Amino acid sequence: MKYYIIAGEASGDLHASHLMRALLERDPEADFRFFGGDAMQAVGGTMVRHYRELAYMGFIPVLLHLPTILRNMHQCKDDIRQWQPDVVILVDYPGFNLKIAKYVHQQLQIPVHYYISPKIWAWKEHRIKNIKRDVDELFSILPFEVDFYEKKHHYPIHYVGNPTADEVRSFREGYNESPEAFRQRHGLSDKPIIALLAGSRQQEIKDNLSAMIEAAKDFSDYQLVLAGAPSIDDDYYRKFIEGQPVSLVHNDTYALLEHSTAALVTSGTATLETALFNVPQVVCYETNFHWLFKMLRRLLLKVKYISLVNLIADREVVTELVADTFSADNIRQELQRILPGQPAREQMLQEYAEVRQALGNKVAPEQAANIMVGLLEKRLRD
């Protein structure tokens, strides 16, 4: 069968590539055409556009690149119409993908499957109308979304497990490097490690990293190791870590977490990854406009927490220092509470086990591929 897949950023490219491999297991004749990236290209098929040409975030960048965005969207619609796939699979990236879903549903009558459902429970909940109207099958990777979509909005979805949990589980099963070998490979000392995960975008790093270092460097019995994001050059990091007691490790975040004692982490998937590696953490997320964040959180955001760990647990498992509570002093205080020998550390580790249990053991790409191919085969028979 023919699968048209649209992923608009690096994380979507990775998740889509795993889904493509799972689809090939179920459907060896699968033919892929996609908007995506290098990970998807490595699986095979035809790449129409790289996600680098799509991934504009924030009001000003979107406005400045609006002609390019509109051209890409027009090309995508035309390409789907001409290729006539058996299904269109959308991967996250709702600003672009929900518009494609509307076109495909209204103009082409091709099934639309949405893998990694849009996080409308956080904000823009009104998009549920578009999803109900234009998306035939929705695949969720977060267990609490089942109640949100099915109980609150009466829209049935498929919870297929969490791909981050899959990836961490797979990594840990196959990883056997000793702490000593890891430290030697990266030129680190013998001290226990406090990991710094300061985000994957320059603005996040700019806003968070300096305070993280300021807070953590007082713990002289530990070494600070910064996880370098694939998209960020060493030169950018040097502005923050030059002259500081910080080592930089690139493209080895999972191994770093495997050997870390504690971590300071910005919000995002990294908070869940850290929990799955059983590393106690403090979530740090600074914004320059505290008053604006507080207003937006009150008026627009529909959730109590910003970290996936707390959202899945539906309570504060990890401390979130956000906007007006973000400071080096507060980070230092919370970090002290989760170091070895502290009661808060043991409490957090116990609650991590509950988060892992909530996520379950399903392998998300395999579950999604089985359901997708089954539905498409049924449609062909009918």
FIMARBA-724697 format. One record per residue (C-alpha): x, y, z; residue number from 1. Coordinates in steps of 0.05 Angstrom, whole numbers. Each point is the difference from the previous one (the first is absolute). Last residue first. Layout:
N
<node><px>X</px><py>Y</py><pz>Z</pz><n>NUM</n></node>
...
***
This chain:
382
<node><px>-304</px><py>-70</py><pz>41</pz><n>382</n></node>
<node><px>62</px><py>-41</py><pz>-12</pz><n>381</n></node>
<node><px>42</px><py>62</py><pz>-13</pz><n>380</n></node>
<node><px>-26</px><py>34</py><pz>63</pz><n>379</n></node>
<node><px>15</px><py>-63</py><pz>41</pz><n>378</n></node>
<node><px>71</px><py>0</py><pz>-26</pz><n>377</n></node>
<node><px>7</px><py>73</py><pz>17</pz><n>376</n></node>
<node><px>-26</px><py>-11</py><pz>71</pz><n>375</n></node>
<node><px>46</px><py>-59</py><pz>12</pz><n>374</n></node>
<node><px>60</px><py>39</py><pz>-28</pz><n>373</n></node>
<node><px>-13</px><py>58</py><pz>47</pz><n>372</n></node>
<node><px>-13</px><py>-43</py><pz>62</pz><n>371</n></node>
<node><px>62</px><py>-42</py><pz>-9</pz><n>370</n></node>
<node><px>42</px><py>61</py><pz>-17</pz><n>369</n></node>
<node><px>-23</px><py>37</py><pz>63</pz><n>368</n></node>
<node><px>16</px><py>-59</py><pz>46</pz><n>367</n></node>
<node><px>67</px><py>-11</py><pz>-33</pz><n>366</n></node>
<node><px>18</px><py>74</py><pz>4</pz><n>365</n></node>
<node><px>-22</px><py>5</py><pz>73</pz><n>364</n></node>
<node><px>32</px><py>-61</py><pz>31</pz><n>363</n></node>
<node><px>-48</px><py>-13</py><pz>57</pz><n>362</n></node>
<node><px>31</px><py>-8</py><pz>68</pz><n>361</n></node>
<node><px>-42</px><py>47</py><pz>42</pz><n>360</n></node>
<node><px>3</px><py>76</py><pz>6</pz><n>359</n></node>
<node><px>-37</px><py>-1</py><pz>66</pz><n>358</n></node>
<node><px>49</px><py>-51</py><pz>28</pz><n>357</n></node>
<node><px>59</px><py>44</py><pz>-19</pz><n>356</n></node>
<node><px>-32</px><py>59</py><pz>35</pz><n>355</n></node>
<node><px>-13</px><py>-42</py><pz>62</pz><n>354</n></node>
<node><px>74</px><py>-21</py><pz>2</pz><n>353</n></node>
<node><px>19</px><py>74</py><pz>-4</pz><n>352</n></node>
<node><px>-41</px><py>10</py><pz>63</pz><n>351</n></node>
<node><px>46</px><py>-45</py><pz>40</pz><n>350</n></node>
<node><px>62</px><py>35</py><pz>-28</pz><n>349</n></node>
<node><px>-29</px><py>68</py><pz>19</pz><n>348</n></node>
<node><px>-12</px><py>-23</py><pz>72</pz><n>347</n></node>
<node><px>70</px><py>-27</py><pz>6</pz><n>346</n></node>
<node><px>30</px><py>66</py><pz>-23</pz><n>345</n></node>
<node><px>-45</px><py>41</py><pz>45</pz><n>344</n></node>
<node><px>25</px><py>-39</py><pz>60</pz><n>343</n></node>
<node><px>73</px><py>23</py><pz>-12</pz><n>342</n></node>
<node><px>58</px><py>-49</py><pz>5</pz><n>341</n></node>
<node><px>21</px><py>7</py><pz>-73</pz><n>340</n></node>
<node><px>-17</px><py>68</py><pz>-31</pz><n>339</n></node>
<node><px>-72</px><py>19</py><pz>-11</pz><n>338</n></node>
<node><px>-9</px><py>55</py><pz>53</pz><n>337</n></node>
<node><px>66</px><py>35</py><pz>-17</pz><n>336</n></node>
<node><px>-25</px><py>10</py><pz>-71</pz><n>335</n></node>
<node><px>-62</px><py>34</py><pz>26</pz><n>334</n></node>
<node><px>40</px><py>51</py><pz>39</pz><n>333</n></node>
<node><px>49</px><py>13</py><pz>-56</pz><n>332</n></node>
<node><px>-56</px><py>9</py><pz>-50</pz><n>331</n></node>
<node><px>-34</px><py>50</py><pz>47</pz><n>330</n></node>
<node><px>64</px><py>40</py><pz>9</pz><n>329</n></node>
<node><px>15</px><py>-1</py><pz>-75</pz><n>328</n></node>
<node><px>-69</px><py>28</py><pz>-14</pz><n>327</n></node>
<node><px>-65</px><py>-23</py><pz>-33</pz><n>326</n></node>
<node><px>-61</px><py>10</py><pz>45</pz><n>325</n></node>
<node><px>-24</px><py>61</py><pz>-41</pz><n>324</n></node>
<node><px>8</px><py>-37</py><pz>-67</pz><n>323</n></node>
<node><px>-2</px><py>-74</py><pz>15</pz><n>322</n></node>
<node><px>34</px><py>-42</py><pz>53</pz><n>321</n></node>
<node><px>-36</px><py>-67</py><pz>-6</pz><n>320</n></node>
<node><px>13</px><py>-49</py><pz>56</pz><n>319</n></node>
<node><px>-8</px><py>-73</py><pz>-21</pz><n>318</n></node>
<node><px>-56</px><py>-46</py><pz>22</pz><n>317</n></node>
<node><px>-51</px><py>56</py><pz>2</pz><n>316</n></node>
<node><px>-67</px><py>-33</py><pz>-15</pz><n>315</n></node>
<node><px>-38</px><py>-27</py><pz>-59</pz><n>314</n></node>
<node><px>52</px><py>-56</py><pz>-7</pz><n>313</n></node>
<node><px>1</px><py>7</py><pz>-76</pz><n>312</n></node>
<node><px>-2</px><py>76</py><pz>4</pz><n>311</n></node>
<node><px>53</px><py>1</py><pz>54</pz><n>310</n></node>
<node><px>50</px><py>-41</py><pz>-41</pz><n>309</n></node>
<node><px>-19</px><py>36</py><pz>-65</pz><n>308</n></node>
<node><px>24</px><py>66</py><pz>30</pz><n>307</n></node>
<node><px>-40</px><py>64</py><pz>-7</pz><n>306</n></node>
<node><px>-51</px><py>-9</py><pz>56</pz><n>305</n></node>
<node><px>-69</px><py>23</py><pz>20</pz><n>304</n></node>
<node><px>-30</px><py>-5</py><pz>-70</pz><n>303</n></node>
<node><px>-50</px><py>41</py><pz>-40</pz><n>302</n></node>
<node><px>47</px><py>55</py><pz>-23</pz><n>301</n></node>
<node><px>-36</px><py>59</py><pz>-30</pz><n>300</n></node>
<node><px>-24</px><py>51</py><pz>52</pz><n>299</n></node>
<node><px>38</px><py>-17</py><pz>64</pz><n>298</n></node>
<node><px>63</px><py>-27</py><pz>-34</pz><n>297</n></node>
<node><px>-1</px><py>57</py><pz>-50</pz><n>296</n></node>
<node><px>-4</px><py>52</py><pz>56</pz><n>295</n></node>
<node><px>55</px><py>-33</py><pz>40</pz><n>294</n></node>
<node><px>44</px><py>-6</py><pz>-62</pz><n>293</n></node>
<node><px>-12</px><py>73</py><pz>-17</pz><n>292</n></node>
<node><px>18</px><py>23</py><pz>71</pz><n>291</n></node>
<node><px>64</px><py>-42</py><pz>-1</pz><n>290</n></node>
<node><px>23</px><py>26</py><pz>-67</pz><n>289</n></node>
<node><px>72</px><py>-23</py><pz>-7</pz><n>288</n></node>
<node><px>-18</px><py>-73</py><pz>6</pz><n>287</n></node>
<node><px>37</px><py>-51</py><pz>41</pz><n>286</n></node>
<node><px>-14</px><py>-75</py><pz>3</pz><n>285</n></node>
<node><px>34</px><py>-44</py><pz>51</pz><n>284</n></node>
<node><px>-25</px><py>-70</py><pz>17</pz><n>283</n></node>
<node><px>40</px><py>-30</py><pz>58</pz><n>282</n></node>
<node><px>19</px><py>-72</py><pz>-7</pz><n>281</n></node>
<node><px>9</px><py>-68</py><pz>31</pz><n>280</n></node>
<node><px>30</px><py>-49</py><pz>-51</pz><n>279</n></node>
<node><px>-40</px><py>-65</py><pz>-8</pz><n>278</n></node>
<node><px>18</px><py>-6</py><pz>-74</pz><n>277</n></node>
<node><px>-75</px><py>4</py><pz>-15</pz><n>276</n></node>
<node><px>-3</px><py>64</py><pz>41</pz><n>275</n></node>
<node><px>54</px><py>32</py><pz>-41</pz><n>274</n></node>
<node><px>-34</px><py>-19</py><pz>-65</pz><n>273</n></node>
<node><px>-65</px><py>30</py><pz>26</pz><n>272</n></node>
<node><px>32</px><py>66</py><pz>17</pz><n>271</n></node>
<node><px>37</px><py>-1</py><pz>-66</pz><n>270</n></node>
<node><px>-66</px><py>-4</py><pz>-38</pz><n>269</n></node>
<node><px>-12</px><py>72</py><pz>18</pz><n>268</n></node>
<node><px>16</px><py>47</py><pz>57</pz><n>267</n></node>
<node><px>71</px><py>20</py><pz>14</pz><n>266</n></node>
<node><px>41</px><py>-49</py><pz>42</pz><n>265</n></node>
<node><px>48</px><py>3</py><pz>59</pz><n>264</n></node>
<node><px>24</px><py>-70</py><pz>14</pz><n>263</n></node>
<node><px>20</px><py>-48</py><pz>55</pz><n>262</n></node>
<node><px>47</px><py>-59</py><pz>10</pz><n>261</n></node>
<node><px>18</px><py>-9</py><pz>-73</pz><n>260</n></node>
<node><px>29</px><py>-63</py><pz>-34</pz><n>259</n></node>
<node><px>-61</px><py>-22</py><pz>-40</pz><n>258</n></node>
<node><px>-17</px><py>73</py><pz>-12</pz><n>257</n></node>
<node><px>66</px><py>11</py><pz>-36</pz><n>256</n></node>
<node><px>-10</px><py>-64</py><pz>-41</pz><n>255</n></node>
<node><px>-68</px><py>26</py><pz>-21</pz><n>254</n></node>
<node><px>27</px><py>69</py><pz>-16</pz><n>253</n></node>
<node><px>56</px><py>-23</py><pz>-46</pz><n>252</n></node>
<node><px>-4</px><py>46</py><pz>-59</pz><n>251</n></node>
<node><px>51</px><py>50</py><pz>28</pz><n>250</n></node>
<node><px>30</px><py>0</py><pz>70</pz><n>249</n></node>
<node><px>23</px><py>68</py><pz>26</pz><n>248</n></node>
<node><px>38</px><py>6</py><pz>66</pz><n>247</n></node>
<node><px>-16</px><py>56</py><pz>49</pz><n>246</n></node>
<node><px>43</px><py>31</py><pz>55</pz><n>245</n></node>
<node><px>-9</px><py>70</py><pz>-31</pz><n>244</n></node>
<node><px>54</px><py>41</py><pz>-35</pz><n>243</n></node>
<node><px>-35</px><py>-9</py><pz>-67</pz><n>242</n></node>
<node><px>-68</px><py>-32</py><pz>14</pz><n>241</n></node>
<node><px>-50</px><py>53</py><pz>-24</pz><n>240</n></node>
<node><px>32</px><py>29</py><pz>-63</pz><n>239</n></node>
<node><px>31</px><py>-68</py><pz>-14</pz><n>238</n></node>
<node><px>-69</px><py>-30</py><pz>-11</pz><n>237</n></node>
<node><px>-10</px><py>41</py><pz>-63</pz><n>236</n></node>
<node><px>68</px><py>-20</py><pz>-27</pz><n>235</n></node>
<node><px>-16</px><py>-74</py><pz>12</pz><n>234</n></node>
<node><px>-54</px><py>4</py><pz>-53</pz><n>233</n></node>
<node><px>-73</px><py>-14</py><pz>18</pz><n>232</n></node>
<node><px>-45</px><py>-46</py><pz>-42</pz><n>231</n></node>
<node><px>23</px><py>-65</py><pz>31</pz><n>230</n></node>
<node><px>-12</px><py>25</py><pz>71</pz><n>229</n></node>
<node><px>61</px><py>-2</py><pz>46</pz><n>228</n></node>
<node><px>-13</px><py>-32</py><pz>68</pz><n>227</n></node>
<node><px>38</px><py>41</py><pz>51</pz><n>226</n></node>
<node><px>41</px><py>-36</py><pz>53</pz><n>225</n></node>
<node><px>10</px><py>31</py><pz>69</pz><n>224</n></node>
<node><px>48</px><py>-37</py><pz>46</pz><n>223</n></node>
<node><px>-20</px><py>-16</py><pz>72</pz><n>222</n></node>
<node><px>34</px><py>8</py><pz>68</pz><n>221</n></node>
<node><px>5</px><py>74</py><pz>-14</pz><n>220</n></node>
<node><px>-75</px><py>12</py><pz>5</pz><n>219</n></node>
<node><px>5</px><py>75</py><pz>-7</pz><n>218</n></node>
<node><px>3</px><py>-8</py><pz>-76</pz><n>217</n></node>
<node><px>-73</px><py>-21</py><pz>-1</pz><n>216</n></node>
<node><px>-35</px><py>66</py><pz>10</pz><n>215</n></node>
<node><px>43</px><py>44</py><pz>-44</pz><n>214</n></node>
<node><px>2</px><py>-53</py><pz>-53</pz><n>213</n></node>
<node><px>-76</px><py>-6</py><pz>-3</pz><n>212</n></node>
<node><px>-6</px><py>76</py><pz>2</pz><n>211</n></node>
<node><px>45</px><py>6</py><pz>-61</pz><n>210</n></node>
<node><px>-36</px><py>-55</py><pz>-37</pz><n>209</n></node>
<node><px>-72</px><py>23</py><pz>2</pz><n>208</n></node>
<node><px>-17</px><py>60</py><pz>-43</pz><n>207</n></node>
<node><px>57</px><py>-6</py><pz>-51</pz><n>206</n></node>
<node><px>-9</px><py>-75</py><pz>-5</pz><n>205</n></node>
<node><px>-75</px><py>7</py><pz>-12</pz><n>204</n></node>
<node><px>12</px><py>55</py><pz>-52</pz><n>203</n></node>
<node><px>52</px><py>-43</py><pz>-36</pz><n>202</n></node>
<node><px>-47</px><py>-59</py><pz>-7</pz><n>201</n></node>
<node><px>10</px><py>-72</py><pz>23</pz><n>200</n></node>
<node><px>-8</px><py>10</py><pz>74</pz><n>199</n></node>
<node><px>45</px><py>10</py><pz>61</pz><n>198</n></node>
<node><px>11</px><py>-72</py><pz>21</pz><n>197</n></node>
<node><px>54</px><py>7</py><pz>54</pz><n>196</n></node>
<node><px>22</px><py>-66</py><pz>30</pz><n>195</n></node>
<node><px>28</px><py>-3</py><pz>71</pz><n>194</n></node>
<node><px>53</px><py>-54</py><pz>-2</pz><n>193</n></node>
<node><px>37</px><py>-38</py><pz>55</pz><n>192</n></node>
<node><px>75</px><py>18</py><pz>3</pz><n>191</n></node>
<node><px>50</px><py>-45</py><pz>-37</pz><n>190</n></node>
<node><px>19</px><py>54</py><pz>-50</pz><n>189</n></node>
<node><px>-24</px><py>5</py><pz>-71</pz><n>188</n></node>
<node><px>39</px><py>-8</py><pz>-65</pz><n>187</n></node>
<node><px>-60</px><py>-22</py><pz>-40</pz><n>186</n></node>
<node><px>22</px><py>-72</py><pz>-14</pz><n>185</n></node>
<node><px>32</px><py>-4</py><pz>69</pz><n>184</n></node>
<node><px>-65</px><py>19</py><pz>35</pz><n>183</n></node>
<node><px>-40</px><py>-51</py><pz>-40</pz><n>182</n></node>
<node><px>52</px><py>-54</py><pz>12</pz><n>181</n></node>
<node><px>0</px><py>13</py><pz>75</pz><n>180</n></node>
<node><px>-76</px><py>0</py><pz>4</pz><n>179</n></node>
<node><px>0</px><py>-68</py><pz>-36</pz><n>178</n></node>
<node><px>-28</px><py>-7</py><pz>-70</pz><n>177</n></node>
<node><px>-55</px><py>-53</py><pz>-4</pz><n>176</n></node>
<node><px>-55</px><py>30</py><pz>-42</pz><n>175</n></node>
<node><px>-47</px><py>-47</py><pz>-38</pz><n>174</n></node>
<node><px>-57</px><py>-6</py><pz>50</pz><n>173</n></node>
<node><px>9</px><py>73</py><pz>22</pz><n>172</n></node>
<node><px>-7</px><py>26</py><pz>-71</pz><n>171</n></node>
<node><px>-62</px><py>-42</py><pz>-15</pz><n>170</n></node>
<node><px>-35</px><py>23</py><pz>64</pz><n>169</n></node>
<node><px>19</px><py>73</py><pz>-14</pz><n>168</n></node>
<node><px>-27</px><py>-5</py><pz>-72</pz><n>167</n></node>
<node><px>-64</px><py>-35</py><pz>19</pz><n>166</n></node>
<node><px>-14</px><py>49</py><pz>58</pz><n>165</n></node>
<node><px>11</px><py>57</py><pz>-49</pz><n>164</n></node>
<node><px>-46</px><py>-35</py><pz>-49</pz><n>163</n></node>
<node><px>-58</px><py>0</py><pz>50</pz><n>162</n></node>
<node><px>-55</px><py>-52</py><pz>-4</pz><n>161</n></node>
<node><px>-53</px><py>-9</py><pz>-54</pz><n>160</n></node>
<node><px>-58</px><py>38</py><pz>30</pz><n>159</n></node>
<node><px>-50</px><py>-2</py><pz>-57</pz><n>158</n></node>
<node><px>-55</px><py>53</py><pz>-2</pz><n>157</n></node>
<node><px>-75</px><py>6</py><pz>6</pz><n>156</n></node>
<node><px>-30</px><py>70</py><pz>0</pz><n>155</n></node>
<node><px>-51</px><py>14</py><pz>54</pz><n>154</n></node>
<node><px>31</px><py>68</py><pz>17</pz><n>153</n></node>
<node><px>9</px><py>-5</py><pz>76</pz><n>152</n></node>
<node><px>-2</px><py>-75</py><pz>8</pz><n>151</n></node>
<node><px>33</px><py>-23</py><pz>-64</pz><n>150</n></node>
<node><px>49</px><py>56</py><pz>-17</pz><n>149</n></node>
<node><px>22</px><py>22</py><pz>70</pz><n>148</n></node>
<node><px>-9</px><py>-68</py><pz>31</pz><n>147</n></node>
<node><px>45</px><py>-33</py><pz>-52</pz><n>146</n></node>
<node><px>49</px><py>58</py><pz>2</pz><n>145</n></node>
<node><px>22</px><py>-20</py><pz>70</pz><n>144</n></node>
<node><px>38</px><py>-60</py><pz>-30</pz><n>143</n></node>
<node><px>47</px><py>41</py><pz>-44</pz><n>142</n></node>
<node><px>21</px><py>-30</py><pz>-67</pz><n>141</n></node>
<node><px>-66</px><py>11</py><pz>-36</pz><n>140</n></node>
<node><px>-21</px><py>-24</py><pz>-69</pz><n>139</n></node>
<node><px>-60</px><py>34</py><pz>-32</pz><n>138</n></node>
<node><px>-39</px><py>-32</py><pz>-57</pz><n>137</n></node>
<node><px>-46</px><py>33</py><pz>-51</pz><n>136</n></node>
<node><px>24</px><py>71</py><pz>9</pz><n>135</n></node>
<node><px>-38</px><py>57</py><pz>-35</pz><n>134</n></node>
<node><px>-64</px><py>14</py><pz>38</pz><n>133</n></node>
<node><px>17</px><py>-24</py><pz>70</pz><n>132</n></node>
<node><px>70</px><py>30</py><pz>-6</pz><n>131</n></node>
<node><px>-26</px><py>67</py><pz>-25</pz><n>130</n></node>
<node><px>-50</px><py>5</py><pz>56</pz><n>129</n></node>
<node><px>53</px><py>-21</py><pz>51</pz><n>128</n></node>
<node><px>40</px><py>60</py><pz>-22</pz><n>127</n></node>
<node><px>-39</px><py>42</py><pz>50</pz><n>126</n></node>
<node><px>47</px><py>-28</py><pz>53</pz><n>125</n></node>
<node><px>51</px><py>50</py><pz>-24</pz><n>124</n></node>
<node><px>42</px><py>-11</py><pz>64</pz><n>123</n></node>
<node><px>28</px><py>-56</py><pz>42</pz><n>122</n></node>
<node><px>-54</px><py>-51</py><pz>-15</pz><n>121</n></node>
<node><px>11</px><py>16</py><pz>-73</pz><n>120</n></node>
<node><px>64</px><py>-39</py><pz>1</pz><n>119</n></node>
<node><px>-7</px><py>-25</py><pz>-71</pz><n>118</n></node>
<node><px>-2</px><py>-76</py><pz>-5</pz><n>117</n></node>
<node><px>63</px><py>-39</py><pz>-13</pz><n>116</n></node>
<node><px>-20</px><py>-37</py><pz>-64</pz><n>115</n></node>
<node><px>-60</px><py>31</py><pz>-36</pz><n>114</n></node>
<node><px>-32</px><py>-45</py><pz>-52</pz><n>113</n></node>
<node><px>-37</px><py>33</py><pz>-58</pz><n>112</n></node>
<node><px>-38</px><py>-45</py><pz>-48</pz><n>111</n></node>
<node><px>-4</px><py>27</py><pz>-72</pz><n>110</n></node>
<node><px>-65</px><py>35</py><pz>-17</pz><n>109</n></node>
<node><px>38</px><py>47</py><pz>-47</pz><n>108</n></node>
<node><px>-30</px><py>69</py><pz>7</pz><n>107</n></node>
<node><px>-32</px><py>6</py><pz>68</pz><n>106</n></node>
<node><px>40</px><py>-50</py><pz>40</pz><n>105</n></node>
<node><px>66</px><py>14</py><pz>-35</pz><n>104</n></node>
<node><px>-8</px><py>75</py><pz>5</pz><n>103</n></node>
<node><px>-20</px><py>-1</py><pz>73</pz><n>102</n></node>
<node><px>56</px><py>-48</py><pz>18</pz><n>101</n></node>
<node><px>51</px><py>45</py><pz>-35</pz><n>100</n></node>
<node><px>-23</px><py>59</py><pz>42</pz><n>99</n></node>
<node><px>6</px><py>-44</py><pz>62</pz><n>98</n></node>
<node><px>70</px><py>-18</py><pz>-20</pz><n>97</n></node>
<node><px>30</px><py>69</py><pz>-5</pz><n>96</n></node>
<node><px>-18</px><py>29</py><pz>68</pz><n>95</n></node>
<node><px>-5</px><py>-70</py><pz>29</pz><n>94</n></node>
<node><px>73</px><py>-22</py><pz>-4</pz><n>93</n></node>
<node><px>-13</px><py>-70</py><pz>29</pz><n>92</n></node>
<node><px>10</px><py>-55</py><pz>-53</pz><n>91</n></node>
<node><px>-53</px><py>-2</py><pz>-55</pz><n>90</n></node>
<node><px>-12</px><py>-64</py><pz>-38</pz><n>89</n></node>
<node><px>-36</px><py>6</py><pz>-67</pz><n>88</n></node>
<node><px>-29</px><py>-66</py><pz>-24</pz><n>87</n></node>
<node><px>-8</px><py>-41</py><pz>-63</pz><n>86</n></node>
<node><px>41</px><py>52</py><pz>-38</pz><n>85</n></node>
<node><px>-25</px><py>38</py><pz>-60</pz><n>84</n></node>
<node><px>66</px><py>25</py><pz>-28</pz><n>83</n></node>
<node><px>-30</px><py>60</py><pz>-36</pz><n>82</n></node>
<node><px>-45</px><py>22</py><pz>56</pz><n>81</n></node>
<node><px>54</px><py>-10</py><pz>53</pz><n>80</n></node>
<node><px>50</px><py>40</py><pz>-41</pz><n>79</n></node>
<node><px>-50</px><py>57</py><pz>-12</pz><n>78</n></node>
<node><px>-15</px><py>6</py><pz>75</pz><n>77</n></node>
<node><px>74</px><py>-2</py><pz>18</pz><n>76</n></node>
<node><px>18</px><py>51</py><pz>-52</pz><n>75</n></node>
<node><px>-53</px><py>48</py><pz>25</pz><n>74</n></node>
<node><px>24</px><py>-10</py><pz>72</pz><n>73</n></node>
<node><px>72</px><py>12</py><pz>-20</pz><n>72</n></node>
<node><px>-18</px><py>63</py><pz>-38</pz><n>71</n></node>
<node><px>-41</px><py>26</py><pz>59</pz><n>70</n></node>
<node><px>59</px><py>-12</py><pz>47</pz><n>69</n></node>
<node><px>48</px><py>34</py><pz>-47</pz><n>68</n></node>
<node><px>-45</px><py>61</py><pz>-8</pz><n>67</n></node>
<node><px>-10</px><py>2</py><pz>77</pz><n>66</n></node>
<node><px>75</px><py>1</py><pz>16</pz><n>65</n></node>
<node><px>1</px><py>67</py><pz>34</pz><n>64</n></node>
<node><px>-67</px><py>-11</py><pz>34</pz><n>63</n></node>
<node><px>20</px><py>-69</py><pz>25</pz><n>62</n></node>
<node><px>66</px><py>26</py><pz>27</pz><n>61</n></node>
<node><px>-38</px><py>58</py><pz>35</pz><n>60</n></node>
<node><px>-55</px><py>-42</py><pz>32</pz><n>59</n></node>
<node><px>42</px><py>-57</py><pz>27</pz><n>58</n></node>
<node><px>25</px><py>-63</py><pz>-33</pz><n>57</n></node>
<node><px>23</px><py>-13</py><pz>-72</pz><n>56</n></node>
<node><px>15</px><py>-73</py><pz>-14</pz><n>55</n></node>
<node><px>-23</px><py>-9</py><pz>-72</pz><n>54</n></node>
<node><px>62</px><py>6</py><pz>-44</pz><n>53</n></node>
<node><px>42</px><py>-37</py><pz>52</pz><n>52</n></node>
<node><px>-53</px><py>-55</py><pz>-3</pz><n>51</n></node>
<node><px>30</px><py>-23</py><pz>-66</pz><n>50</n></node>
<node><px>-48</px><py>1</py><pz>-60</pz><n>49</n></node>
<node><px>-23</px><py>-52</py><pz>-50</pz><n>48</n></node>
<node><px>38</px><py>-59</py><pz>29</pz><n>47</n></node>
<node><px>-12</px><py>-64</py><pz>-40</pz><n>46</n></node>
<node><px>3</px><py>-68</py><pz>32</pz><n>45</n></node>
<node><px>51</px><py>-32</py><pz>45</pz><n>44</n></node>
<node><px>15</px><py>-12</py><pz>74</pz><n>43</n></node>
<node><px>61</px><py>46</py><pz>-1</pz><n>42</n></node>
<node><px>-44</px><py>55</py><pz>-30</pz><n>41</n></node>
<node><px>-44</px><py>-3</py><pz>61</pz><n>40</n></node>
<node><px>60</px><py>12</py><pz>46</pz><n>39</n></node>
<node><px>26</px><py>55</py><pz>-46</pz><n>38</n></node>
<node><px>-62</px><py>42</py><pz>0</pz><n>37</n></node>
<node><px>-74</px><py>6</py><pz>-13</pz><n>36</n></node>
<node><px>-52</px><py>18</py><pz>-53</pz><n>35</n></node>
<node><px>-16</px><py>-68</py><pz>-27</pz><n>34</n></node>
<node><px>-11</px><py>-53</py><pz>-52</pz><n>33</n></node>
<node><px>2</px><py>-73</py><pz>22</pz><n>32</n></node>
<node><px>-16</px><py>-64</py><pz>-37</pz><n>31</n></node>
<node><px>-17</px><py>-60</py><pz>44</pz><n>30</n></node>
<node><px>10</px><py>-67</py><pz>-37</pz><n>29</n></node>
<node><px>26</px><py>-33</py><pz>64</pz><n>28</n></node>
<node><px>-66</px><py>18</py><pz>36</pz><n>27</n></node>
<node><px>1</px><py>-21</py><pz>73</pz><n>26</n></node>
<node><px>75</px><py>4</py><pz>10</pz><n>25</n></node>
<node><px>3</px><py>59</py><pz>-48</pz><n>24</n></node>
<node><px>-51</px><py>37</py><pz>43</pz><n>23</n></node>
<node><px>46</px><py>-11</py><pz>61</pz><n>22</n></node>
<node><px>58</px><py>30</py><pz>-37</pz><n>21</n></node>
<node><px>-43</px><py>59</py><pz>-21</pz><n>20</n></node>
<node><px>-23</px><py>11</py><pz>72</pz><n>19</n></node>
<node><px>72</px><py>3</py><pz>23</pz><n>18</n></node>
<node><px>16</px><py>52</py><pz>-54</pz><n>17</n></node>
<node><px>-62</px><py>40</py><pz>20</pz><n>16</n></node>
<node><px>24</px><py>5</py><pz>72</pz><n>15</n></node>
<node><px>68</px><py>26</py><pz>-22</pz><n>14</n></node>
<node><px>-27</px><py>49</py><pz>-51</pz><n>13</n></node>
<node><px>-52</px><py>24</py><pz>50</pz><n>12</n></node>
<node><px>55</px><py>15</py><pz>50</pz><n>11</n></node>
<node><px>40</px><py>38</py><pz>-52</pz><n>10</n></node>
<node><px>-57</px><py>44</py><pz>-26</pz><n>9</n></node>
<node><px>-58</px><py>2</py><pz>-49</pz><n>8</n></node>
<node><px>-20</px><py>-72</py><pz>-11</pz><n>7</n></node>
<node><px>-48</px><py>-17</py><pz>-57</pz><n>6</n></node>
<node><px>-11</px><py>-71</py><pz>-25</pz><n>5</n></node>
<node><px>-31</px><py>-24</py><pz>-65</pz><n>4</n></node>
<node><px>-8</px><py>-75</py><pz>2</pz><n>3</n></node>
<node><px>-13</px><py>-42</py><pz>-63</pz><n>2</n></node>
<node><px>-19</px><py>-73</py><pz>9</pz><n>1</n></node>
***
